Amino acid sequence: MSHQPMVYSPIHKGIRNRLFQTSTKAARLDFADKESVQKFQEEFTALMNNIHHHHNLEEKFIHPLLNDRVPGGADELEEEHRVVLHLINNLVKNLDGIIAKPVDFEKRREQGLEFYLAYNRFMVYFMDHLNDEEQNIQRYLWDLCSVQEVAKAVGELMASQEPALAMENFGMIIASANLDEVSDLVIEAKATVPEPVFQAGMSLAQSALSAREYAVLLSRVGVK
């Protein structure tokens, strides 16, 4: 890999995609239909858990490199992570409260709207955080670290993920990234993740990409 590794953008694209999809579902949700709200809660909780794991990985593998080159360089990022977790906990608690109320609760419709509005306020804050990482933090890492150092941190992050989380994140990236980004990710994964996880990821890529895109991916990765 001769160019600078993308630390944030591919997975951030995947997170943004899920955030917007979830916002649309929340906007259309009939909060008087308890079964629909419970199904939405499962999807919402899965996304919030993914964000929590995402932050843990950044703090374990990316932030130490940043702190080593910029004194206190990750302090603001980690404070924002705490704010994000607080906002998530508020949303989860509120959604749990809506589900716990009887189906004939008079103000269910109004409370559902308040949840939707609060979720979108959360998105505004979180999107700004993602943008700061991509526009500023990623450039600090590129300026202050070698290609090999950044690639090592990204590789260790990828290799540390449990298979289920790795597949979830890979699926998110494939659904949102361009072919160059997917190719870089697969090349890195080939060198860092266990072979069964890599093969499962390639199967996922084959099912998600067009035949032309998959053929290009194979040629770039060097897999027959």
PyRosetta script that sets phi, psi and omega in degrees:
from pyrosetta import init, pose_from_sequence

init()
pose = pose_from_sequence("MSHQPMVYSPIHKGIRNRLFQTSTKAARLDFADKESVQKFQEEFTALMNNIHHHHNLEEKFIHPLLNDRVPGGADELEEEHRVVLHLINNLVKNLDGIIAKPVDFEKRREQGLEFYLAYNRFMVYFMDHLNDEEQNIQRYLWDLCSVQEVAKAVGELMASQEPALAMENFGMIIASANLDEVSDLVIEAKATVPEPVFQAGMSLAQSALSAREYAVLLSRVGVK")
pose.set_psi(1, 104.7)
pose.set_omega(1, -175.0)
pose.set_phi(2, -86.1)
pose.set_psi(2, -26.8)
pose.set_omega(2, -179.1)
pose.set_phi(3, -92.3)
pose.set_psi(3, 168.2)
pose.set_omega(3, -177.9)
pose.set_phi(4, -67.1)
pose.set_psi(4, 131.9)
pose.set_omega(4, 179.5)
pose.set_phi(5, -66.3)
pose.set_psi(5, 142.1)
pose.set_omega(5, 175.3)
pose.set_phi(6, -81.5)
pose.set_psi(6, 112.2)
pose.set_omega(6, -177.0)
pose.set_phi(7, -78.6)
pose.set_psi(7, -39.8)
pose.set_omega(7, -168.4)
pose.set_phi(8, -115.9)
pose.set_psi(8, -41.3)
pose.set_omega(8, -163.0)
pose.set_phi(9, -57.7)
pose.set_psi(9, -46.2)
pose.set_omega(9, -176.5)
pose.set_phi(10, -60.0)
pose.set_psi(10, -47.7)
pose.set_omega(10, -179.6)
pose.set_phi(11, -71.3)
pose.set_psi(11, -32.6)
pose.set_omega(11, 177.4)
pose.set_phi(12, -64.3)
pose.set_psi(12, -36.6)
pose.set_omega(12, 175.3)
pose.set_phi(13, -59.4)
pose.set_psi(13, -43.3)
pose.set_omega(13, 179.3)
pose.set_phi(14, -63.8)
pose.set_psi(14, -41.4)
pose.set_omega(14, 178.9)
pose.set_phi(15, -65.5)
pose.set_psi(15, -44.7)
pose.set_omega(15, 178.8)
pose.set_phi(16, -58.7)
pose.set_psi(16, -42.8)
pose.set_omega(16, -179.9)
pose.set_phi(17, -57.4)
pose.set_psi(17, -47.6)
pose.set_omega(17, -179.9)
pose.set_phi(18, -67.2)
pose.set_psi(18, -36.8)
pose.set_omega(18, 178.5)
pose.set_phi(19, -61.5)
pose.set_psi(19, -45.5)
pose.set_omega(19, -179.2)
pose.set_phi(20, -67.8)
pose.set_psi(20, -40.1)
pose.set_omega(20, 177.1)
pose.set_phi(21, -61.3)
pose.set_psi(21, -41.6)
pose.set_omega(21, -180.0)
pose.set_phi(22, -66.9)
pose.set_psi(22, -38.0)
pose.set_omega(22, 176.9)
pose.set_phi(23, -61.1)
pose.set_psi(23, -43.1)
pose.set_omega(23, 179.1)
pose.set_phi(24, -63.7)
pose.set_psi(24, -41.6)
pose.set_omega(24, 178.3)
pose.set_phi(25, -63.6)
pose.set_psi(25, -41.4)
pose.set_omega(25, 178.5)
pose.set_phi(26, -64.8)
pose.set_psi(26, -36.6)
pose.set_omega(26, 179.4)
pose.set_phi(27, -65.6)
pose.set_psi(27, -33.7)
pose.set_omega(27, -175.7)
pose.set_phi(28, -95.4)
pose.set_psi(28, -4.0)
pose.set_omega(28, -172.2)
pose.set_phi(29, -70.9)
pose.set_psi(29, 134.6)
pose.set_omega(29, 173.1)
pose.set_phi(30, -88.1)
pose.set_psi(30, 101.0)
pose.set_omega(30, -175.0)
pose.set_phi(31, -71.3)
pose.set_psi(31, -7.9)
pose.set_omega(31, 174.0)
pose.set_phi(32, -84.2)
pose.set_psi(32, -12.1)
pose.set_omega(32, 178.5)
pose.set_phi(33, -95.4)
pose.set_psi(33, 97.1)
pose.set_omega(33, -172.7)
pose.set_phi(34, -60.5)
pose.set_psi(34, -37.6)
pose.set_omega(34, -179.7)
pose.set_phi(35, -64.0)
pose.set_psi(35, -41.8)
pose.set_omega(35, 178.7)
pose.set_phi(36, -65.9)
pose.set_psi(36, -39.1)
pose.set_omega(36, 179.5)
pose.set_phi(37, -66.2)
pose.set_psi(37, -39.6)
pose.set_omega(37, 178.6)
pose.set_phi(38, -66.1)
pose.set_psi(38, -38.7)
pose.set_omega(38, 176.5)
pose.set_phi(39, -64.8)
pose.set_psi(39, -42.2)
pose.set_omega(39, 176.7)
pose.set_phi(40, -61.7)
pose.set_psi(40, -40.1)
pose.set_omega(40, -179.8)
pose.set_phi(41, -58.9)
pose.set_psi(41, -39.5)
pose.set_omega(41, 178.9)
pose.set_phi(42, -62.3)
pose.set_psi(42, -45.0)
pose.set_omega(42, 179.8)
pose.set_phi(43, -67.8)
pose.set_psi(43, -41.4)
pose.set_omega(43, -179.5)
pose.set_phi(44, -63.2)
pose.set_psi(44, -45.8)
pose.set_omega(44, -179.9)
pose.set_phi(45, -62.4)
pose.set_psi(45, -40.3)
pose.set_omega(45, 179.0)
pose.set_phi(46, -61.5)
pose.set_psi(46, -41.9)
pose.set_omega(46, 179.2)
pose.set_phi(47, -66.9)
pose.set_psi(47, -43.9)
pose.set_omega(47, -180.0)
pose.set_phi(48, -64.0)
pose.set_psi(48, -38.6)
pose.set_omega(48, 176.6)
pose.set_phi(49, -63.7)
pose.set_psi(49, -38.5)
pose.set_omega(49, 178.8)
pose.set_phi(50, -62.9)
pose.set_psi(50, -42.8)
pose.set_omega(50, 178.6)
pose.set_phi(51, -62.4)
pose.set_psi(51, -41.1)
pose.set_omega(51, 179.0)
pose.set_phi(52, -62.4)
pose.set_psi(52, -44.6)
pose.set_omega(52, 176.6)
pose.set_phi(53, -62.9)
pose.set_psi(53, -40.0)
pose.set_omega(53, 180.0)
pose.set_phi(54, -58.2)
pose.set_psi(54, -45.4)
pose.set_omega(54, 179.7)
pose.set_phi(55, -66.8)
pose.set_psi(55, -39.6)
pose.set_omega(55, 178.1)
pose.set_phi(56, -60.3)
pose.set_psi(56, -41.4)
pose.set_omega(56, 179.4)
pose.set_phi(57, -66.1)
pose.set_psi(57, -42.1)
pose.set_omega(57, 177.7)
pose.set_phi(58, -60.5)
pose.set_psi(58, -43.9)
pose.set_omega(58, -177.2)
pose.set_phi(59, -68.6)
pose.set_psi(59, -29.9)
pose.set_omega(59, -178.2)
pose.set_phi(60, -82.5)
pose.set_psi(60, -36.3)
pose.set_omega(60, -171.1)
pose.set_phi(61, -113.8)
pose.set_psi(61, -30.9)
pose.set_omega(61, -176.2)
pose.set_phi(62, -97.2)
pose.set_psi(62, -44.1)
pose.set_omega(62, -175.3)
pose.set_phi(63, -62.8)
pose.set_psi(63, -37.6)
pose.set_omega(63, 176.7)
pose.set_phi(64, -59.6)
pose.set_psi(64, -37.3)
pose.set_omega(64, 177.5)
pose.set_phi(65, -65.7)
pose.set_psi(65, -41.5)
pose.set_omega(65, 178.7)
pose.set_phi(66, -65.9)
pose.set_psi(66, -44.4)
pose.set_omega(66, -180.0)
pose.set_phi(67, -64.1)
pose.set_psi(67, -30.3)
pose.set_omega(67, 179.6)
pose.set_phi(68, -67.9)
pose.set_psi(68, -28.0)
pose.set_omega(68, -175.2)
pose.set_phi(69, -103.9)
pose.set_psi(69, -25.9)
pose.set_omega(69, 180.0)
pose.set_phi(70, -127.7)
pose.set_psi(70, 112.9)
pose.set_omega(70, -179.3)
pose.set_phi(71, -54.2)
pose.set_psi(71, 120.0)
pose.set_omega(71, -177.2)
pose.set_phi(72, 67.2)
pose.set_psi(72, 22.1)
pose.set_omega(72, -172.2)
pose.set_phi(73, -61.7)
pose.set_psi(73, -25.8)
pose.set_omega(73, -177.8)
pose.set_phi(74, -102.5)
pose.set_psi(74, 1.9)
pose.set_omega(74, -175.1)
pose.set_phi(75, -59.2)
pose.set_psi(75, -48.6)
pose.set_omega(75, -178.0)
pose.set_phi(76, -65.9)
pose.set_psi(76, -38.9)
pose.set_omega(76, 178.7)
pose.set_phi(77, -60.9)
pose.set_psi(77, -43.4)
pose.set_omega(77, -177.4)
pose.set_phi(78, -71.7)
pose.set_psi(78, -31.2)
pose.set_omega(78, 172.5)
pose.set_phi(79, -65.3)
pose.set_psi(79, -40.4)
pose.set_omega(79, 176.7)
pose.set_phi(80, -65.1)
pose.set_psi(80, -35.7)
pose.set_omega(80, 175.5)
pose.set_phi(81, -60.7)
pose.set_psi(81, -39.8)
pose.set_omega(81, 178.6)
pose.set_phi(82, -66.4)
pose.set_psi(82, -38.2)
pose.set_omega(82, 176.9)
pose.set_phi(83, -64.6)
pose.set_psi(83, -43.6)
pose.set_omega(83, 178.4)
pose.set_phi(84, -58.7)
pose.set_psi(84, -44.7)
pose.set_omega(84, 179.3)
pose.set_phi(85, -62.7)
pose.set_psi(85, -40.0)
pose.set_omega(85, 177.7)
pose.set_phi(86, -62.3)
pose.set_psi(86, -44.8)
pose.set_omega(86, 179.0)
pose.set_phi(87, -63.9)
pose.set_psi(87, -40.8)
pose.set_omega(87, 177.8)
pose.set_phi(88, -61.6)
pose.set_psi(88, -45.3)
pose.set_omega(88, -179.9)
pose.set_phi(89, -61.1)
pose.set_psi(89, -38.5)
pose.set_omega(89, 176.8)
pose.set_phi(90, -62.6)
pose.set_psi(90, -43.0)
pose.set_omega(90, -179.7)
pose.set_phi(91, -65.7)
pose.set_psi(91, -44.3)
pose.set_omega(91, 179.8)
pose.set_phi(92, -61.2)
pose.set_psi(92, -45.4)
pose.set_omega(92, -179.6)
pose.set_phi(93, -62.2)
pose.set_psi(93, -41.9)
pose.set_omega(93, -179.6)
pose.set_phi(94, -65.4)
pose.set_psi(94, -42.8)
pose.set_omega(94, 179.8)
pose.set_phi(95, -66.3)
pose.set_psi(95, -40.4)
pose.set_omega(95, 175.3)
pose.set_phi(96, -58.1)
pose.set_psi(96, -40.6)
pose.set_omega(96, -179.9)
pose.set_phi(97, -65.2)
pose.set_psi(97, -37.8)
pose.set_omega(97, 177.7)
pose.set_phi(98, -63.7)
pose.set_psi(98, -44.5)
pose.set_omega(98, -178.6)
pose.set_phi(99, -65.4)
pose.set_psi(99, -34.9)
pose.set_omega(99, -176.8)
pose.set_phi(100, -71.7)
pose.set_psi(100, -21.2)
pose.set_omega(100, -178.2)
pose.set_phi(101, -75.0)
pose.set_psi(101, 151.8)
pose.set_omega(101, 178.2)
pose.set_phi(102, -62.2)
pose.set_psi(102, 152.1)
pose.set_omega(102, -175.6)
pose.set_phi(103, -62.3)
pose.set_psi(103, -22.4)
pose.set_omega(103, -179.9)
pose.set_phi(104, -95.4)
pose.set_psi(104, 16.9)
pose.set_omega(104, 176.7)
pose.set_phi(105, -56.8)
pose.set_psi(105, 125.2)
pose.set_omega(105, -168.7)
pose.set_phi(106, -62.8)
pose.set_psi(106, -34.5)
pose.set_omega(106, -173.7)
pose.set_phi(107, -104.4)
pose.set_psi(107, 22.9)
pose.set_omega(107, -178.4)
pose.set_phi(108, -60.2)
pose.set_psi(108, -42.2)
pose.set_omega(108, -178.9)
pose.set_phi(109, -61.7)
pose.set_psi(109, -44.8)
pose.set_omega(109, -179.2)
pose.set_phi(110, -66.3)
pose.set_psi(110, -40.3)
pose.set_omega(110, 179.4)
pose.set_phi(111, -67.8)
pose.set_psi(111, -35.5)
pose.set_omega(111, 176.1)
pose.set_phi(112, -61.5)
pose.set_psi(112, -40.0)
pose.set_omega(112, 177.6)
pose.set_phi(113, -64.7)
pose.set_psi(113, -40.6)
pose.set_omega(113, 179.2)
pose.set_phi(114, -63.5)
pose.set_psi(114, -37.9)
pose.set_omega(114, 176.1)
pose.set_phi(115, -62.4)
pose.set_psi(115, -46.1)
pose.set_omega(115, -179.8)
pose.set_phi(116, -59.1)
pose.set_psi(116, -45.2)
pose.set_omega(116, -179.3)
pose.set_phi(117, -65.4)
pose.set_psi(117, -41.1)
pose.set_omega(117, 179.4)
pose.set_phi(118, -66.0)
pose.set_psi(118, -38.1)
pose.set_omega(118, 178.0)
pose.set_phi(119, -62.1)
pose.set_psi(119, -40.6)
pose.set_omega(119, -179.9)
pose.set_phi(120, -72.2)
pose.set_psi(120, -30.0)
pose.set_omega(120, 172.2)
pose.set_phi(121, -66.0)
pose.set_psi(121, -39.6)
pose.set_omega(121, 174.6)
pose.set_phi(122, -58.8)
pose.set_psi(122, -44.4)
pose.set_omega(122, 179.9)
pose.set_phi(123, -59.6)
pose.set_psi(123, -41.3)
pose.set_omega(123, 179.9)
pose.set_phi(124, -59.2)
pose.set_psi(124, -46.9)
pose.set_omega(124, 180.0)
pose.set_phi(125, -64.4)
pose.set_psi(125, -46.5)
pose.set_omega(125, -175.1)
pose.set_phi(126, -68.8)
pose.set_psi(126, -37.3)
pose.set_omega(126, 177.5)
pose.set_phi(127, -62.4)
pose.set_psi(127, -38.1)
pose.set_omega(127, 178.1)
pose.set_phi(128, -65.4)
pose.set_psi(128, -37.7)
pose.set_omega(128, 176.6)
pose.set_phi(129, -62.8)
pose.set_psi(129, -46.5)
pose.set_omega(129, 178.7)
pose.set_phi(130, -60.8)
pose.set_psi(130, -41.5)
pose.set_omega(130, -179.4)
pose.set_phi(131, -64.0)
pose.set_psi(131, -40.8)
pose.set_omega(131, 178.8)
pose.set_phi(132, -61.1)
pose.set_psi(132, -41.4)
pose.set_omega(132, 179.0)
pose.set_phi(133, -62.7)
pose.set_psi(133, -41.3)
pose.set_omega(133, -177.5)
pose.set_phi(134, -76.7)
pose.set_psi(134, -41.0)
pose.set_omega(134, -174.8)
pose.set_phi(135, -82.5)
pose.set_psi(135, -29.3)
pose.set_omega(135, -174.1)
pose.set_phi(136, -118.1)
pose.set_psi(136, -55.8)
pose.set_omega(136, -173.6)
pose.set_phi(137, -64.7)
pose.set_psi(137, -43.0)
pose.set_omega(137, 179.5)
pose.set_phi(138, -60.1)
pose.set_psi(138, -37.8)
pose.set_omega(138, 179.1)
pose.set_phi(139, -70.7)
pose.set_psi(139, -35.8)
pose.set_omega(139, 174.7)
pose.set_phi(140, -59.3)
pose.set_psi(140, -45.3)
pose.set_omega(140, -179.3)
pose.set_phi(141, -62.7)
pose.set_psi(141, -42.9)
pose.set_omega(141, 179.1)
pose.set_phi(142, -63.7)
pose.set_psi(142, -39.8)
pose.set_omega(142, -177.5)
pose.set_phi(143, -73.4)
pose.set_psi(143, -34.0)
pose.set_omega(143, -169.8)
pose.set_phi(144, -103.4)
pose.set_psi(144, -10.8)
pose.set_omega(144, -177.1)
pose.set_phi(145, -125.4)
pose.set_psi(145, 156.0)
pose.set_omega(145, 174.8)
pose.set_phi(146, -77.3)
pose.set_psi(146, 163.3)
pose.set_omega(146, 175.8)
pose.set_phi(147, -56.4)
pose.set_psi(147, -42.1)
pose.set_omega(147, -177.0)
pose.set_phi(148, -65.2)
pose.set_psi(148, -38.4)
pose.set_omega(148, -179.9)
pose.set_phi(149, -67.1)
pose.set_psi(149, -43.5)
pose.set_omega(149, 179.4)
pose.set_phi(150, -67.5)
pose.set_psi(150, -43.2)
pose.set_omega(150, 179.6)
pose.set_phi(151, -61.6)
pose.set_psi(151, -37.5)
pose.set_omega(151, 179.3)
pose.set_phi(152, -64.1)
pose.set_psi(152, -44.2)
pose.set_omega(152, 179.4)
pose.set_phi(153, -63.3)
pose.set_psi(153, -44.4)
pose.set_omega(153, 179.4)
pose.set_phi(154, -64.8)
pose.set_psi(154, -42.3)
pose.set_omega(154, 179.4)
pose.set_phi(155, -62.9)
pose.set_psi(155, -42.3)
pose.set_omega(155, 178.5)
pose.set_phi(156, -65.6)
pose.set_psi(156, -37.5)
pose.set_omega(156, 176.3)
pose.set_phi(157, -60.7)
pose.set_psi(157, -47.5)
pose.set_omega(157, -178.7)
pose.set_phi(158, -63.8)
pose.set_psi(158, -42.7)
pose.set_omega(158, -176.1)
pose.set_phi(159, -69.2)
pose.set_psi(159, -22.8)
pose.set_omega(159, -176.5)
pose.set_phi(160, -79.5)
pose.set_psi(160, -15.4)
pose.set_omega(160, -173.4)
pose.set_phi(161, -73.0)
pose.set_psi(161, 140.1)
pose.set_omega(161, 170.8)
pose.set_phi(162, -62.7)
pose.set_psi(162, 148.7)
pose.set_omega(162, -176.2)
pose.set_phi(163, -52.4)
pose.set_psi(163, -41.8)
pose.set_omega(163, -177.9)
pose.set_phi(164, -63.7)
pose.set_psi(164, -42.0)
pose.set_omega(164, 178.8)
pose.set_phi(165, -68.8)
pose.set_psi(165, -40.1)
pose.set_omega(165, 178.5)
pose.set_phi(166, -59.5)
pose.set_psi(166, -42.7)
pose.set_omega(166, -179.9)
pose.set_phi(167, -69.1)
pose.set_psi(167, -38.4)
pose.set_omega(167, 177.5)
pose.set_phi(168, -61.1)
pose.set_psi(168, -47.0)
pose.set_omega(168, -178.9)
pose.set_phi(169, -67.3)
pose.set_psi(169, -39.6)
pose.set_omega(169, 178.5)
pose.set_phi(170, -63.1)
pose.set_psi(170, -41.5)
pose.set_omega(170, 177.4)
pose.set_phi(171, -62.1)
pose.set_psi(171, -39.5)
pose.set_omega(171, 177.8)
pose.set_phi(172, -63.7)
pose.set_psi(172, -41.5)
pose.set_omega(172, -178.7)
pose.set_phi(173, -67.0)
pose.set_psi(173, -46.2)
pose.set_omega(173, -179.7)
pose.set_phi(174, -58.3)
pose.set_psi(174, -37.3)
pose.set_omega(174, -177.8)
pose.set_phi(175, -71.4)
pose.set_psi(175, -13.6)
pose.set_omega(175, -170.7)
pose.set_phi(176, -131.2)
pose.set_psi(176, -19.5)
pose.set_omega(176, -173.4)
pose.set_phi(177, -93.6)
pose.set_psi(177, 163.5)
pose.set_omega(177, 174.1)
pose.set_phi(178, -85.7)
pose.set_psi(178, 172.5)
pose.set_omega(178, -172.8)
pose.set_phi(179, -65.3)
pose.set_psi(179, -33.9)
pose.set_omega(179, 177.2)
pose.set_phi(180, -61.3)
pose.set_psi(180, -44.9)
pose.set_omega(180, -179.3)
pose.set_phi(181, -66.6)
pose.set_psi(181, -41.9)
pose.set_omega(181, 177.9)
pose.set_phi(182, -62.7)
pose.set_psi(182, -41.6)
pose.set_omega(182, -179.8)
pose.set_phi(183, -62.0)
pose.set_psi(183, -45.6)
pose.set_omega(183, 178.4)
pose.set_phi(184, -60.3)
pose.set_psi(184, -42.2)
pose.set_omega(184, -179.6)
pose.set_phi(185, -63.6)
pose.set_psi(185, -44.7)
pose.set_omega(185, -178.1)
pose.set_phi(186, -66.2)
pose.set_psi(186, -40.0)
pose.set_omega(186, 177.2)
pose.set_phi(187, -60.4)
pose.set_psi(187, -44.1)
pose.set_omega(187, 178.3)
pose.set_phi(188, -65.8)
pose.set_psi(188, -41.8)
pose.set_omega(188, -179.5)
pose.set_phi(189, -64.3)
pose.set_psi(189, -37.3)
pose.set_omega(189, 179.7)
pose.set_phi(190, -58.6)
pose.set_psi(190, -32.6)
pose.set_omega(190, -176.7)
pose.set_phi(191, -90.3)
pose.set_psi(191, -13.1)
pose.set_omega(191, -170.2)
pose.set_phi(192, -123.8)
pose.set_psi(192, -31.3)
pose.set_omega(192, -173.3)
pose.set_phi(193, -96.4)
pose.set_psi(193, 158.4)
pose.set_omega(193, 177.8)
pose.set_phi(194, -58.7)
pose.set_psi(194, 148.7)
pose.set_omega(194, -175.8)
pose.set_phi(195, -56.5)
pose.set_psi(195, -43.0)
pose.set_omega(195, 179.2)
pose.set_phi(196, -61.0)
pose.set_psi(196, -37.7)
pose.set_omega(196, 178.3)
pose.set_phi(197, -68.2)
pose.set_psi(197, -40.5)
pose.set_omega(197, 178.7)
pose.set_phi(198, -62.1)
pose.set_psi(198, -44.6)
pose.set_omega(198, -180.0)
pose.set_phi(199, -65.3)
pose.set_psi(199, -37.9)
pose.set_omega(199, 176.5)
pose.set_phi(200, -64.2)
pose.set_psi(200, -38.1)
pose.set_omega(200, 177.2)
pose.set_phi(201, -65.1)
pose.set_psi(201, -38.8)
pose.set_omega(201, 178.0)
pose.set_phi(202, -65.9)
pose.set_psi(202, -37.3)
pose.set_omega(202, 176.5)
pose.set_phi(203, -64.3)
pose.set_psi(203, -40.2)
pose.set_omega(203, 177.2)
pose.set_phi(204, -64.0)
pose.set_psi(204, -42.4)
pose.set_omega(204, 178.7)
pose.set_phi(205, -61.9)
pose.set_psi(205, -41.2)
pose.set_omega(205, -179.1)
pose.set_phi(206, -62.7)
pose.set_psi(206, -37.8)
pose.set_omega(206, -178.9)
pose.set_phi(207, -75.5)
pose.set_psi(207, -25.2)
pose.set_omega(207, -175.4)
pose.set_phi(208, -94.5)
pose.set_psi(208, -26.4)
pose.set_omega(208, -176.5)
pose.set_phi(209, -96.1)
pose.set_psi(209, 159.8)
pose.set_omega(209, 172.7)
pose.set_phi(210, -70.7)
pose.set_psi(210, 164.6)
pose.set_omega(210, 179.4)
pose.set_phi(211, -59.5)
pose.set_psi(211, -39.6)
pose.set_omega(211, 179.1)
pose.set_phi(212, -65.3)
pose.set_psi(212, -45.9)
pose.set_omega(212, -179.1)
pose.set_phi(213, -62.7)
pose.set_psi(213, -41.0)
pose.set_omega(213, -178.9)
pose.set_phi(214, -67.2)
pose.set_psi(214, -38.1)
pose.set_omega(214, 177.7)
pose.set_phi(215, -63.7)
pose.set_psi(215, -41.0)
pose.set_omega(215, 176.9)
pose.set_phi(216, -63.3)
pose.set_psi(216, -43.4)
pose.set_omega(216, 179.4)
pose.set_phi(217, -59.0)
pose.set_psi(217, -45.2)
pose.set_omega(217, 179.5)
pose.set_phi(218, -61.2)
pose.set_psi(218, -41.2)
pose.set_omega(218, -179.1)
pose.set_phi(219, -67.0)
pose.set_psi(219, -35.6)
pose.set_omega(219, -179.5)
pose.set_phi(220, -74.7)
pose.set_psi(220, -35.9)
pose.set_omega(220, -177.2)
pose.set_phi(221, -81.1)
pose.set_psi(221, -22.9)
pose.set_omega(221, -177.6)
pose.set_phi(222, 80.2)
pose.set_psi(222, 32.2)
pose.set_omega(222, 178.0)
pose.set_phi(223, -111.5)
pose.set_psi(223, 135.5)
pose.set_omega(223, 179.3)
pose.set_phi(224, -100.5)
pose.dump_pdb("model.pdb")
